[in-house]
Amino acid sequence: MDDARTRAVAALEPVMPVLLDLGRVFTDAGHELWLVGGPVRDAFLGRRSADLDFTTDARPDRTAALLKRWGDAHWDIGREFGTIGARKRTGDLDVVVEVTTYRSESYDPASRKPEVSYGDDLTGDLSRRDFTVNAMALRLPSLELADPHQGLRDLAAGLLRTPGTAESSFSDDPLRMMRAARFAAQLGVRVAPDVVAAMSAMAERITIVSAERVRTELEKLLVGADPVAGLRLLVDTGLADHVLPELPALKLEIDEHHRHKDVYEHSLTVLQQAVDREDGPDGEVPGPDLVLRLAALLHDVGKPRTRRFEPGGGVSFHHHEVVGAKLVRKRLKALRFDSDTVKAVSRLTELHLRFHGYGDGEWTDSAVRRYVTDAGPLLARLHKLTRSDCTTRNQRKARRLSAAYDDLEARIARLREQEELDAVRPDLDGTAIMALLGIGPSRTVGRAYQHLLELRMEHGPLGPERAREELLAWWAQQPESQPSEPEPQPQPSEPQPSEPEPQPESPDPA
């Protein structure tokens, strides 16, 4: 206990003056203030938490008044949930805190929004927390520990339990089932059997939670230290059937002759190998990288829809990368991922097979340029994804694939030295094309630009003179470059003799 307290105090040392000062503000006003939840858990693990969450017996209006006097700024965007936020500058630190009135949360069976009611004591508040390791609190400014559910013991044992029954906890907030998987990935904890059983029995209840909240937990799981452990828990309990059904769908029936590998296990292995290949903070792909990890996990999701048993006994998955890219785009949009992430992961899925075939015969420089251009800013991730996709146990085959990719990367590096490979563009821009051809902005300019780009891909830099020659040669073959024949003018008809105009009749003689 003394060692744990020492680690906790050391982890909180940078913000300790702020904690003590804020604690005195509340106690002087006759209220309790406790640091609670994740920050306390992380402190006992010797880690610094980015969040500073507090709980108090003060009601939101009173909390807002105290924080207004204490901080440089305060806000009440979470007032309906009893939460008031504030920011205070202390030395080099910009400290953000959130203070919540003792409360309980529960879901109406048909609602996605929690119903909040306020409590009157800390013990009741902690009993409604998601897991025992998050049901600890430090009183401020005295640093007294409140741990009514033995969270510190569970933390030391690496065990994830709920303060009350798991069924009651998950009924209060079904998202806690996702958090259990997230903590398995983040903290490396074992999930208690009764918690796993409740997750399995109540998995469908996750569907009442908003896609945004589910996505947030999935993101945190994926960037955890051991995402594979969290994903296995999601699949084994049936939660993945509702939040990421493409993953359990990879459990294709293994035919008796084992003509294809287990795609589900393969995908988890690729994910782990991608995690292992991430760079440090100064590398091209600093870990944890959400885009790379999502692409590694989902790159083969098109296989179930494209599997065919061939006459000779083999199995094919033709165009699974194209089908998979569409499925990835649809699923990530449904989970409300941002558009940049959706585009990047679906593009990597589409490109992950492009390398295969390189080892069968050396690509031309043109093929290498297209590979780099098609990958664009995702090239470094594509390198890591492609290498991670090799899970064969055949060491000779693995060495051959690795050597082939080494060769491809070396060729990319050589071409980069010779030309601007990362930004391949024609030797003439749109303005130069219009000036040379004497035309204005139009689709023709785009077609001319694309023609020069194809030549650039095929032959490398052409230089301005050759580019002009090639453009003029192309232009000479285009219909719009030919002078149009004058439209035939109507020919005048032969003049016809005009009939004499009728003369007025003479009046009858008298």
C-alpha positions as CSV (number, residue, x, y, z in Angstrom):
1,M,0.0,0.0,0.0
2,D,2.8,2.4,0.9
3,D,4.6,1.7,-2.4
4,A,1.4,2.2,-4.3
5,R,0.8,5.5,-2.6
6,T,4.3,6.6,-3.3
7,R,3.8,5.9,-7.0
8,A,0.5,7.7,-7.0
9,V,1.9,10.9,-5.3
10,A,4.9,10.9,-7.7
11,A,2.6,10.6,-10.8
12,L,0.5,13.5,-9.6
13,E,3.4,15.7,-8.5
14,P,3.3,18.0,-11.6
15,V,-0.4,18.9,-10.9
16,M,-0.3,18.5,-7.1
17,P,-0.3,22.2,-6.3
18,V,-3.4,22.7,-8.4
19,L,-5.2,19.7,-6.8
20,L,-4.5,20.9,-3.3
21,D,-5.5,24.5,-4.2
22,L,-8.8,23.4,-5.7
23,G,-9.4,21.1,-2.8
24,R,-9.1,23.9,-0.3
25,V,-11.5,26.1,-2.4
26,F,-14.2,23.4,-2.0
27,T,-13.5,22.5,1.7
28,D,-13.4,26.2,2.7
29,A,-16.9,26.5,1.1
30,G,-18.1,23.5,3.2
31,H,-18.0,20.9,0.4
32,E,-16.2,17.7,-0.3
33,L,-13.9,17.3,-3.4
34,W,-12.4,14.0,-4.6
35,L,-10.2,13.1,-7.5
36,V,-11.9,10.1,-8.9
37,G,-11.8,7.4,-11.6
38,G,-9.2,7.1,-14.2
39,P,-6.7,9.6,-12.9
40,V,-6.6,7.8,-9.5
41,R,-6.2,4.4,-11.2
42,D,-3.4,5.7,-13.5
43,A,-1.7,7.4,-10.6
44,F,-1.5,4.1,-8.7
45,L,-0.1,2.5,-11.9
46,G,2.6,5.2,-11.8
47,R,1.2,6.9,-15.0
48,R,0.2,10.4,-15.6
49,S,-3.4,10.9,-16.8
50,A,-4.4,13.5,-19.3
51,D,-7.8,13.9,-17.5
52,L,-8.5,15.4,-14.1
53,D,-11.9,14.3,-13.0
54,F,-13.5,15.2,-9.7
55,T,-16.6,14.5,-7.8
56,T,-18.3,16.6,-5.1
57,D,-21.4,16.9,-3.0
58,A,-21.9,20.5,-4.3
59,R,-24.7,20.9,-6.8
60,P,-23.8,22.2,-10.3
61,D,-24.8,25.8,-9.7
62,R,-22.6,25.9,-6.6
63,T,-19.7,24.2,-8.4
64,A,-19.9,26.7,-11.2
65,A,-19.7,29.6,-8.8
66,L,-16.6,28.1,-7.1
67,L,-14.8,27.3,-10.3
68,K,-15.6,30.8,-11.7
69,R,-13.7,32.3,-8.8
70,W,-10.9,29.8,-8.9
71,G,-10.1,29.3,-12.6
72,D,-9.2,31.5,-15.5
73,A,-12.2,30.2,-17.4
74,H,-15.1,27.9,-16.8
75,W,-17.9,26.3,-18.8
76,D,-21.1,24.3,-18.2
77,I,-21.6,22.4,-21.4
78,G,-22.1,19.2,-19.3
79,R,-24.4,20.8,-16.8
80,E,-27.3,18.4,-17.6
81,F,-25.0,15.6,-16.5
82,G,-23.9,17.5,-13.4
83,T,-20.5,18.4,-14.8
84,I,-18.8,21.8,-14.8
85,G,-15.4,22.4,-16.4
86,A,-12.6,25.0,-15.7
87,R,-9.1,25.9,-16.8
88,K,-6.3,27.4,-14.8
89,R,-2.9,28.4,-15.8
90,T,-0.2,27.5,-13.3
91,G,3.4,28.2,-14.3
92,D,4.0,26.3,-17.5
93,L,0.9,24.1,-17.0
94,D,-2.5,24.7,-18.5
95,V,-4.7,22.6,-16.2
96,V,-8.2,21.6,-17.2
97,V,-10.5,20.0,-14.6
98,E,-14.1,18.6,-14.7
99,V,-16.1,18.5,-11.5
100,T,-19.3,16.4,-11.3
101,T,-21.9,16.2,-8.6
102,Y,-22.3,12.8,-7.0
103,R,-24.6,11.0,-9.3
104,S,-26.0,7.8,-10.8
105,E,-26.6,7.1,-14.5
106,S,-29.0,4.6,-16.1
107,Y,-30.5,4.0,-19.5
108,D,-34.1,3.7,-20.3
109,P,-34.4,0.4,-22.3
110,A,-35.4,2.2,-25.4
111,S,-33.2,5.3,-25.1
112,R,-29.7,6.2,-26.1
113,K,-29.3,8.9,-23.5
114,P,-28.5,8.3,-19.9
115,E,-30.9,9.5,-17.2
116,V,-29.0,11.3,-14.5
117,S,-29.9,11.7,-10.8
118,Y,-27.8,13.3,-8.1
119,G,-26.5,11.4,-5.0
120,D,-25.6,12.7,-1.5
121,D,-22.5,10.7,-0.7
122,L,-19.3,9.4,-2.2
123,T,-19.9,5.7,-1.4
124,G,-23.1,5.7,-3.5
125,D,-21.3,7.5,-6.3
126,L,-18.5,5.0,-6.3
127,S,-20.8,2.0,-6.2
128,R,-22.3,3.1,-9.5
129,R,-18.9,3.4,-11.3
130,D,-18.1,0.9,-14.1
131,F,-15.3,-1.1,-12.6
132,T,-13.6,-1.4,-9.2
133,V,-10.3,-0.1,-10.5
134,N,-12.2,3.1,-11.4
135,A,-14.1,3.2,-8.2
136,M,-11.3,4.7,-6.1
137,A,-11.0,8.3,-5.0
138,L,-8.5,10.6,-3.3
139,R,-9.9,13.3,-1.0
140,L,-8.5,16.8,-1.5
141,P,-6.5,18.3,0.0
142,S,-5.9,15.6,2.6
143,L,-5.1,12.8,0.0
144,E,-7.3,10.3,1.9
145,L,-8.0,7.2,-0.2
146,A,-11.6,5.9,-0.5
147,D,-11.6,2.3,-1.9
148,P,-14.8,0.6,-0.8
149,H,-14.7,-2.0,-3.6
150,Q,-11.1,-3.1,-3.3
151,G,-10.1,-1.5,-6.6
152,L,-6.5,-1.2,-5.6
153,R,-6.3,-5.0,-4.8
154,D,-7.9,-5.7,-8.2
155,L,-5.5,-3.4,-9.9
156,A,-2.5,-5.2,-8.4
157,A,-4.0,-8.5,-9.4
158,G,-4.7,-7.3,-13.0
159,L,-8.4,-8.2,-12.6
160,L,-11.4,-6.3,-14.0
161,R,-14.5,-6.6,-11.9
162,T,-17.6,-4.4,-11.4
163,P,-18.5,-2.9,-8.0
164,G,-22.0,-4.6,-8.0
165,T,-23.3,-7.2,-10.3
166,A,-22.1,-7.0,-13.9
167,E,-25.6,-7.3,-15.2
168,S,-26.7,-4.2,-13.1
169,S,-23.6,-2.2,-14.2
170,F,-24.2,-3.0,-17.9
171,S,-27.9,-2.3,-17.6
172,D,-27.0,1.2,-16.2
173,D,-24.8,1.9,-19.2
174,P,-24.3,-0.7,-21.9
175,L,-21.2,1.1,-23.2
176,R,-19.4,-0.3,-20.2
177,M,-19.2,-3.6,-22.1
178,M,-17.1,-1.9,-24.7
179,R,-15.0,-0.4,-21.9
180,A,-14.3,-3.8,-20.5
181,A,-12.7,-4.8,-23.9
182,R,-10.9,-1.5,-24.0
183,F,-9.3,-2.0,-20.6
184,A,-8.3,-5.5,-21.6
185,A,-6.4,-3.8,-24.5
186,Q,-5.1,-0.8,-22.6
187,L,-4.2,-2.2,-19.1
188,G,-3.6,-5.9,-19.9
189,V,-6.1,-6.9,-17.2
190,R,-8.0,-10.2,-17.1
191,V,-11.8,-9.7,-17.3
192,A,-13.6,-11.6,-14.5
193,P,-15.7,-14.6,-15.7
194,D,-19.0,-13.1,-14.4
195,V,-18.2,-9.9,-16.4
196,V,-17.6,-11.9,-19.6
197,A,-20.8,-13.9,-19.0
198,A,-22.8,-10.7,-18.6
199,M,-21.2,-9.2,-21.7
200,S,-22.2,-12.3,-23.7
201,A,-25.8,-12.3,-22.4
202,M,-26.4,-8.6,-22.9
203,A,-24.4,-8.0,-26.0
204,E,-27.4,-6.9,-28.1
205,R,-28.0,-4.1,-25.6
206,I,-25.0,-2.2,-27.0
207,T,-27.3,-1.2,-30.0
208,I,-29.0,1.5,-27.9
209,V,-25.7,3.4,-27.5
210,S,-24.9,6.0,-30.1
211,A,-22.4,5.2,-32.8
212,E,-20.2,8.1,-31.7
213,R,-19.7,6.7,-28.2
214,V,-19.1,3.2,-29.5
215,R,-16.5,4.5,-32.0
216,T,-14.7,6.4,-29.2
217,E,-14.3,3.2,-27.2
218,L,-13.2,1.2,-30.3
219,E,-10.6,3.8,-31.1
220,K,-9.1,3.7,-27.5
221,L,-9.1,-0.1,-27.7
222,L,-7.3,-0.2,-31.1
223,V,-4.5,2.2,-29.9
224,G,-4.1,0.3,-26.7
225,A,-0.9,-1.7,-25.9
226,D,-2.6,-5.0,-26.8
227,P,-5.5,-4.4,-29.2
228,V,-5.8,-8.1,-30.1
229,A,-6.8,-9.0,-26.6
230,G,-9.6,-6.5,-26.6
231,L,-10.8,-7.5,-30.1
232,R,-10.9,-11.2,-29.1
233,L,-13.1,-10.3,-26.2
234,L,-15.5,-8.3,-28.5
235,V,-15.8,-11.3,-30.8
236,D,-16.0,-14.0,-28.1
237,T,-18.8,-12.2,-26.3
238,G,-20.8,-11.4,-29.4
239,L,-20.4,-7.6,-29.1
240,A,-18.5,-7.5,-32.4
241,D,-21.6,-8.9,-34.1
242,H,-23.3,-5.5,-33.4
243,V,-20.5,-3.0,-33.6
244,L,-18.0,-4.5,-36.1
245,P,-19.7,-7.5,-37.7
246,E,-17.1,-7.7,-40.5
247,L,-14.6,-9.0,-38.0
248,P,-16.4,-12.2,-36.7
249,A,-17.5,-12.8,-40.4
250,L,-13.8,-13.5,-41.1
251,K,-14.2,-16.8,-39.2
252,L,-14.8,-18.6,-42.5
253,E,-15.5,-22.3,-42.3
254,I,-12.2,-24.1,-42.6
255,D,-12.7,-26.9,-45.1
256,E,-11.5,-30.4,-44.2
257,H,-8.5,-30.1,-46.6
258,H,-7.4,-26.8,-45.1
259,R,-7.1,-25.2,-48.5
260,H,-7.1,-21.7,-47.1
261,K,-5.9,-20.1,-43.9
262,D,-8.2,-18.9,-41.1
263,V,-8.8,-15.3,-42.2
264,Y,-9.9,-14.2,-38.7
265,E,-6.7,-15.4,-37.0
266,H,-4.6,-14.1,-40.0
267,S,-6.1,-10.6,-39.6
268,L,-5.4,-10.5,-35.9
269,T,-1.8,-11.6,-36.6
270,V,-1.4,-8.9,-39.3
271,L,-2.7,-6.4,-36.8
272,Q,-0.1,-7.5,-34.2
273,Q,2.7,-7.4,-36.7
274,A,1.6,-3.9,-37.8
275,V,1.7,-2.8,-34.2
276,D,5.2,-4.2,-33.9
277,R,6.3,-2.4,-37.0
278,E,5.2,1.1,-35.9
279,D,7.9,3.7,-35.5
280,G,9.0,5.7,-32.5
281,P,7.8,9.4,-32.1
282,D,10.2,10.6,-34.8
283,G,9.5,7.9,-37.4
284,E,7.3,8.1,-40.5
285,V,4.5,6.1,-38.8
286,P,4.8,6.9,-35.1
287,G,2.8,4.5,-33.0
288,P,0.1,4.0,-32.0
289,D,-1.3,4.7,-35.5
290,L,-5.0,4.3,-35.7
291,V,-5.2,4.3,-39.5
292,L,-2.5,1.5,-39.9
293,R,-4.1,-0.6,-37.2
294,L,-7.6,-0.3,-38.7
295,A,-6.2,-1.2,-42.1
296,A,-4.3,-4.2,-40.8
297,L,-7.4,-5.4,-39.0
298,L,-9.9,-4.9,-41.9
299,H,-7.8,-5.4,-45.0
300,D,-9.3,-8.8,-45.8
301,V,-13.0,-8.1,-44.9
302,G,-13.9,-8.6,-48.6
303,K,-12.9,-12.3,-48.5
304,P,-16.2,-13.8,-47.2
305,R,-18.1,-12.3,-50.0
306,T,-15.6,-13.2,-52.7
307,R,-14.6,-16.8,-51.7
308,R,-14.9,-19.3,-54.5
309,F,-14.0,-23.0,-54.4
310,E,-12.2,-23.7,-57.7
311,P,-12.5,-27.0,-59.7
312,G,-8.9,-28.0,-59.0
313,G,-9.5,-27.9,-55.2
314,G,-8.2,-24.4,-54.6
315,V,-9.9,-21.4,-53.1
316,S,-10.0,-18.0,-54.6
317,F,-10.9,-14.5,-53.4
318,H,-10.8,-12.5,-56.6
319,H,-11.1,-8.8,-56.2
320,H,-11.6,-9.0,-52.4
321,E,-9.5,-5.9,-52.0
322,V,-12.0,-3.9,-54.1
323,V,-15.0,-5.4,-52.3
324,G,-13.2,-4.9,-49.0
325,A,-12.5,-1.2,-49.6
326,K,-16.3,-0.7,-50.1
327,L,-17.2,-2.6,-46.9
328,V,-14.6,-0.7,-44.9
329,R,-15.9,2.6,-46.1
330,K,-19.5,1.7,-45.2
331,R,-18.6,0.4,-41.8
332,L,-16.4,3.3,-40.7
333,K,-19.0,5.8,-41.9
334,A,-21.6,4.0,-39.9
335,L,-19.3,4.3,-36.8
336,R,-19.0,8.0,-37.5
337,F,-15.3,8.0,-38.2
338,D,-14.0,11.2,-39.7
339,S,-13.7,11.4,-43.5
340,D,-9.9,11.4,-43.6
341,T,-9.7,8.2,-41.6
342,V,-12.4,6.5,-43.8
343,K,-10.6,7.5,-47.0
344,A,-7.2,6.4,-45.7
345,V,-8.2,3.0,-44.4
346,S,-10.4,2.1,-47.4
347,R,-7.5,3.2,-49.7
348,L,-5.0,1.0,-47.9
349,T,-7.5,-1.9,-48.1
350,E,-7.8,-1.4,-51.8
351,L,-4.0,-1.2,-52.3
352,H,-2.8,-4.0,-50.0
353,L,-2.5,-6.6,-52.7
354,R,-0.7,-4.3,-55.2
355,F,2.8,-5.5,-54.3
356,H,2.0,-9.1,-54.9
357,G,3.4,-10.0,-58.3
358,Y,6.5,-7.8,-57.9
359,G,8.5,-10.8,-56.9
360,D,7.4,-12.8,-60.0
361,G,9.1,-10.4,-62.3
362,E,10.8,-7.0,-61.7
363,W,8.4,-4.1,-62.3
364,T,9.3,-1.4,-64.8
365,D,10.1,2.0,-63.5
366,S,6.7,3.1,-64.7
367,A,5.0,0.5,-62.4
368,V,7.1,1.7,-59.4
369,R,6.0,5.3,-60.1
370,R,2.4,4.3,-60.2
371,Y,2.7,2.4,-57.0
372,V,4.1,5.4,-55.2
373,T,1.7,7.8,-56.8
374,D,-1.4,5.7,-56.0
375,A,-0.3,5.4,-52.4
376,G,0.4,9.1,-52.1
377,P,0.8,10.1,-48.4
378,L,-0.1,6.6,-47.3
379,L,3.1,5.0,-48.8
380,A,4.9,4.6,-45.5
381,R,1.8,2.9,-44.0
382,L,1.4,0.8,-47.1
383,H,4.9,-0.5,-46.7
384,K,4.2,-1.6,-43.1
385,L,0.8,-3.1,-44.0
386,T,2.2,-5.1,-46.9
387,R,5.1,-6.5,-44.8
388,S,2.7,-7.2,-41.9
389,D,0.4,-9.1,-44.3
390,C,3.0,-11.9,-44.6
391,T,2.0,-14.5,-42.0
392,T,3.2,-17.7,-43.8
393,R,5.0,-20.3,-41.7
394,N,7.1,-21.2,-44.7
395,Q,10.4,-19.5,-43.8
396,R,11.7,-19.7,-47.4
397,K,8.6,-18.0,-48.8
398,A,8.7,-15.4,-46.0
399,R,12.4,-14.6,-46.8
400,R,11.6,-14.3,-50.5
401,L,8.8,-11.9,-49.9
402,S,10.8,-9.8,-47.6
403,A,13.7,-9.6,-50.0
404,A,11.4,-8.6,-52.8
405,Y,9.9,-5.8,-50.8
406,D,13.4,-4.7,-49.7
407,D,14.2,-4.5,-53.4
408,L,11.1,-2.5,-54.2
409,E,11.8,0.0,-51.4
410,A,15.4,0.4,-52.7
411,R,14.1,1.1,-56.2
412,I,11.7,3.7,-54.8
413,A,14.6,5.3,-53.0
414,R,16.7,5.4,-56.2
415,L,14.0,6.9,-58.2
416,R,13.4,9.5,-55.5
417,E,16.9,10.6,-55.9
418,Q,16.5,11.1,-59.7
419,E,13.0,12.7,-59.8
420,E,10.3,14.1,-57.6
421,L,8.6,10.8,-57.1
422,D,6.4,11.8,-54.3
423,A,4.7,14.5,-56.4
424,V,4.7,13.1,-59.9
425,R,3.2,15.7,-62.3
426,P,3.5,16.5,-66.0
427,D,6.3,18.7,-67.3
428,L,3.7,21.3,-68.4
429,D,1.0,22.7,-66.2
430,G,-2.6,23.7,-67.2
431,T,-1.6,27.2,-68.0
432,A,1.2,26.1,-70.3
433,I,-1.1,23.6,-72.0
434,M,-3.7,26.3,-72.8
435,A,-1.1,28.8,-74.0
436,L,0.5,26.2,-76.4
437,L,-2.7,24.9,-77.8
438,G,-4.4,28.3,-77.9
439,I,-7.5,27.1,-75.9
440,G,-9.3,28.2,-72.8
441,P,-10.3,26.3,-69.7
442,S,-12.1,23.2,-70.7
443,R,-12.3,19.4,-70.4
444,T,-9.8,19.3,-73.3
445,V,-7.1,20.8,-71.0
446,G,-7.8,18.0,-68.5
447,R,-7.4,15.3,-71.1
448,A,-4.2,16.9,-72.3
449,Y,-2.9,17.1,-68.8
450,Q,-3.7,13.4,-68.2
451,H,-1.9,12.4,-71.5
452,L,1.2,14.2,-70.3
453,L,0.9,12.6,-66.9
454,E,0.7,9.1,-68.4
455,L,3.9,9.9,-70.4
456,R,5.5,11.1,-67.2
457,M,4.6,7.9,-65.4
458,E,5.8,5.7,-68.3
459,H,9.1,7.5,-69.2
460,G,10.0,9.7,-66.2
461,P,10.7,13.4,-66.6
462,L,10.4,14.4,-70.2
463,G,11.7,18.0,-70.0
464,P,9.8,21.0,-71.4
465,E,10.9,20.7,-75.0
466,R,9.9,17.0,-75.4
467,A,6.7,17.6,-73.4
468,R,5.7,20.3,-75.9
469,E,6.5,18.0,-78.9
470,E,4.4,15.2,-77.4
471,L,1.5,17.5,-76.6
472,L,1.4,19.0,-80.1
473,A,1.6,15.5,-81.6
474,W,-1.3,14.4,-79.4
475,W,-3.2,17.6,-80.2
476,A,-2.9,17.0,-83.9
477,Q,-4.9,13.8,-83.6
478,Q,-7.8,15.4,-81.6
479,P,-11.0,16.2,-83.4
480,E,-11.2,19.6,-81.8
481,S,-7.8,20.6,-83.2
482,Q,-9.0,20.3,-86.8
483,P,-10.3,23.4,-88.6
484,S,-14.0,23.1,-89.0
485,E,-15.3,23.1,-92.7
486,P,-17.5,26.0,-93.5
487,E,-21.2,25.2,-93.4
488,P,-22.7,25.1,-96.9
489,Q,-24.6,28.3,-97.8
490,P,-28.0,28.0,-99.5
491,Q,-27.7,28.6,-103.3
492,P,-30.0,31.3,-104.8
493,S,-32.7,29.8,-107.1
494,E,-33.0,30.9,-110.8
495,P,-35.1,34.0,-111.2
496,Q,-38.5,33.4,-112.6
497,P,-40.3,35.8,-114.9
498,S,-42.8,37.8,-113.0
499,E,-46.4,37.7,-114.0
500,P,-47.9,41.1,-115.0
501,E,-49.7,42.8,-112.2
502,P,-53.4,42.8,-112.8
503,Q,-54.8,46.1,-114.1
504,P,-57.9,47.6,-112.6
505,E,-60.9,47.1,-114.8
506,S,-62.2,50.1,-116.8
507,P,-65.6,51.3,-115.6
508,D,-68.5,50.3,-117.8
509,P,-69.4,53.1,-120.4
510,A,-72.4,55.0,-119.6
